[in-house]
């Protein structure tokens, strides 16, 4: 997809979805912060929602890696984000998201990704508003949201660079 017009179409789809995904992530984080630690089920639900929203936000920003004009910069932004979630060589965010979204596959031994059925599918949990621990994976609210803020900043920079490139290519 080297044609500037086609890349512009992709960016036109990306931009409103980026705003939507960011806003939904903020709603999920706000809900978690307001959750009462004493209500375990509600806190776990709020964390699962946040984990899914973090992953969805990452996936939206991943769209920028499909634009050859800014692909290296976009990949670097995603790598920086992913690095915040690496634990024992595994991406905890992706592992947790996959277990939630593909529980059926993991249950029958067909789960893909860094999680393992016998270790991670239904392990002990320790959940508070600030920390979510499930099996070998742990996320902290503050560091997760800091990573998301950094990704948003990086995505804005990549997007701005794409716009500059696009204007030159279509002038």
JOMO-V497999 format. One record per residue. N is the residue number from 1. OMEGA is omega in whole degrees, -180 to 180 (* if undefined). NEAR is the number of other ideal C-beta (glycine too) atoms within 8 Angstrom. Layout:
N,OMEGA,NEAR  N,OMEGA,NEAR
This chain:
1,-177,8  2,-179,4  3,-177,6  4,-179,10  5,179,7  6,177,8  7,177,15  8,177,10  9,179,8  10,180,12  11,178,13  12,175,7  13,-177,9  14,-168,12  15,180,9  16,178,7  17,177,10  18,180,13  19,180,8  20,-178,8  21,179,13  22,-179,10  23,179,8  24,175,11  25,179,14  26,176,8  27,180,9  28,179,13  29,178,12  30,178,8  31,180,11  32,-178,14  33,-179,8  34,-177,5  35,178,11  36,180,6  37,-177,7  38,-180,4  39,-173,8  40,-176,7  41,-179,6  42,179,9  43,178,15  44,177,11  45,-178,8  46,177,13  47,179,12  48,178,9  49,180,11  50,180,15  51,178,14  52,179,12  53,175,14  54,180,13  55,178,11  56,178,11  57,177,14  58,-179,13  59,178,9  60,179,11  61,177,15  62,177,10  63,-179,13  64,178,15  65,178,9  66,180,8  67,-177,14  68,-178,7  69,-177,11  70,-175,12  71,-177,11  72,-180,6  73,179,10  74,177,15  75,178,9  76,178,9  77,179,15  78,178,13  79,178,8  80,178,11  81,-178,15  82,-179,12  83,-180,7  84,-176,11  85,-178,13  86,177,9  87,-178,9  88,178,4  89,-178,4  90,177,11  91,-177,9  92,-180,12  93,-179,14  94,180,12  95,-179,14  96,178,14  97,-180,12  98,179,14  99,179,14  100,-174,10  101,-176,7  102,-179,10  103,-178,9  104,179,6  105,179,9  106,-178,15  107,-179,8  108,176,6  109,-178,6  110,-180,6  111,178,13  112,177,6  113,-172,7  114,-179,7  115,179,16  116,-176,7  117,-174,10  118,-177,4  119,-166,9  120,-170,13  121,179,13  122,-177,2  123,173,9  124,178,5  125,170,8  126,-171,6  127,171,10  128,179,8  129,-177,9  130,-176,6  131,175,10  132,178,13  133,179,9  134,-178,11  135,-177,9  136,-175,8  137,178,13  138,175,9  139,174,14  140,-179,8  141,-175,14  142,-179,7  143,177,9  144,-179,14  145,174,9  146,177,9  147,179,11  148,177,12  149,178,8  150,179,11  151,178,15  152,178,9  153,178,8  154,180,13  155,177,13  156,178,8  157,178,10  158,180,13  159,178,13  160,178,8  161,176,11  162,-179,14  163,177,9  164,179,8  165,-178,11  166,180,13  167,177,8  168,-176,7  169,-175,8  170,-179,8  171,*,4
